[in-house]
Amino acid sequence: MFIPSEKSADTETILFSVPERYFIMGKNAGKQHKSFLEKKPVHPAFDLEARLAELERVNMELRLYKQTMLEKDEFLNQGTWEWDLRSGEMTFSPGIYRIFGYYDPEKMKDWDLSGKKLNRHLDTDELHKNKRDWVRILKEADTYLREMEIQTLDGERRRLETFGKVFREENGNALKVIGTTRDITRLKEYEQELEVKIDELNRSNRDLEEFAYIASHDLHEPLRKLSTFGQRLALSARDELSPTNRDYLSRMLKATDNMRNLIDNLLEFSRVARGSDNFMLTDLNRMLDEVLSELELKIEETGASIDRSPLPELTVNPSQIRQLFNNLLHNALKFIRKDVLPVISIHCEPVRPEEKFRHKLKPHIAYYRITISDNGIGFDAQYTEKIFQIFQRLHGKSDYQGSGIGLAICRKIADNHKGVIFAESELGKGSRFSIILPHLT
């Protein structure tokens, strides 16, 4: 580096001693030294104008940064503060004053939020709680996060959230605390409004489910009479009815049966939707055996083969999980391809962490994924969500019998178990339904 050396009397310029590698060695070393000083520029370290310009640039950046932080605090409705525990002095950004209702910039410098002036903005309970929390934090913790309610200078009630960080000496004694405080009053109001709307929606859903249950139950009796008298008429007046009238009567009885099945499914959906607390540790292998036994005749008729792996014991609602298995396996035996023997696979494996994240499951809980796949007709992948909606059908009733409620019931059962159900399929290549259930103890 260049080091100031002496002042030349005849030139009134500052001379510098410089490293030897900058000299041209030889007879005329002195002249060359003088030439070197004349040609070489002054080092920036001793250029006063350059240093002043750099200081001005730094000051401008600092002012810009400070202004940006102030605007950010105003936009986010927050402020920052610092508490020096050795002197007891507290300093606050303008955002803190604004939150507490002190909007006059001229008064900010004469006012602080420490001591009694802060206390008058807190209720007695909040004040005691705040003091207890600080005693505990300074003694045993490094961070501080809590909500509190204040009253501003204008008497307005506000809800605040404060986060603080404790800085300590090597021996553990607290030196200072810095933190941020933000006004979350509107956020809390939005949360309360959302909770009210959720309660209203839940109440409306319960009312609709209750109405569906009652309406479906009350419809059973007239349908039963319609079916009974229709069958009697078909037997007693068979010879008296024309072929056309017999066809009409046959269609009426068939529509009555379809209506009865629809009502039964609605009742079942309503029952499942209302949930149940009847959860117990259940061997899913035994439950699957029972369902396959109930479907034994259908399995024999279709010539289906079942490939299965062991299932775990889980805490579930047995009747609901039995129905879920029944609905999915019944669909696998119903939607089969012509001239192709059905093959149904039932497998289970633990859910990996990345899959928990993808389905927004709780990371600290173990889950199992039960997969039921088949080689049936499948469906277009664009309908993977639509099929779980109530009364949604991808095929006409003349092709495949059903009410369009079975998979909606399956989703409701998965929801009741805090689990997930989803489908994957390709038209003409079969379907795969996955049920993810938590392993609760």
C-alpha positions, 0 to 999 in steps of 0.5 A: 500500500502507499504510505505518506512519507514527506513533502517536497519543498520545490514542488509542494506535492506529497511524496510517497515511499512505494515498494521497490518493484515500482522503481526502474533501477539504474543510473537515473533512478531519481529522475525516474522516481520523479517521473513516476510520481508525476505520471501515477494517479493519487491513490484513492485512499487519499483522494478526499473527494472520492471518500466524501462521495463514497460517504454520501453514497453510503448515507443515501443507501442508509436513508433509503433502507430506513425509509423502506423499513418504515414503509414496510412497517406501516404497510404490515402494521407492525413495529420494532423495539429494543430493550437494554436490560442493563440500563432498562432503556427501551427504544421503539420504531415509529410503527410501535407508536402508531399501533398504540395510537400516537400518530403525532410525530412531534410527540414521539420523541417525548414519549416512551412505552416503558414503565407506567406509560405502557401499563396504562394501555394494558388491562390488569390481567394482561399486565400481570400475565405480561410480567409473569411471561417476561420473568420466565422468558428472561430466566429460561428461554431465548425467544418470546411469542405471545398475543395480548390485547391493548387499549390505544390512546383513543380507547380502541381495543386492538389485538397484538402479536409480539415476538422477541429474541433474548441476547445473552452473555457467555454466562447466560445473563440476559443483555438485551431483547429485540423484537417486533410487534404487529397489529393482528386485530383485523386478522382476528376479526377475519378468523372470527367471521370465518368461524361463524361462517363455518359454524353456519355451514356445518349447521346447514349441512347437519340440517340437510343431512337430517332432512335427507334422513327423515325424508328418506325414511318417510318415503320408505312406507309409500314405496313399500305399498307401491311395490306391494300392490304393483306386484299383486296387480301383476299376479292377479291381472296378468292374463287381463293386461295387454302386453303393453300394459304388462310392460308398463307395470314391469317398468313401474316395479323396476323404477320402484326398486331403483327408488328404494335402492336410492333411498337406502343409499341416501339413508346410509350416506346420511348415517355415515355423514353424521359420523360415529365415535365407535372407533376400536382397534380392528384387524383389517384382515378379518374384516376383509375376509368377511367382505369377501365372504359376502361377495363370494357368489359374485366372485364365482359368477365373474371368475374373479381372482383375488390377490391380497397381502396382509393388512394391519390392525388399525383403530377404525370404525368397523362398520364404516370400514367394512362398508368402504371395502364392500363398496370398492370391491363391489365396483371392481366386480361390476365394472369388468371388461367383456371376455377378460377375467377380473383380477383384483389386487389388495395391498398395503404399505406404510406411507412415506414422508413425501407422500404425507406432505403431498396429501397434507397429512400430519408428519408425526403420525404413521399412516398406511395406504391400502390399495385396491386395483383391478383390470376392469373398464377403467375411466378417463383420468379427468373424472378422478375427483368427479366420481367421489361426488354424490349422484355422479355417474360415468355410465348409464343405468342401462349399462351398470346398475347403481345410484352414484352414491357408493364412492361418495360414501367411501370419501365420507368414511375416509374423512371421518377417519382423518384419512384420504381416498383417491383414484387413478385410472386409464380408460380400458386399463383398470382402476386403482383406489388408494385409501390412506388411514392413520395408525392411531393408538 
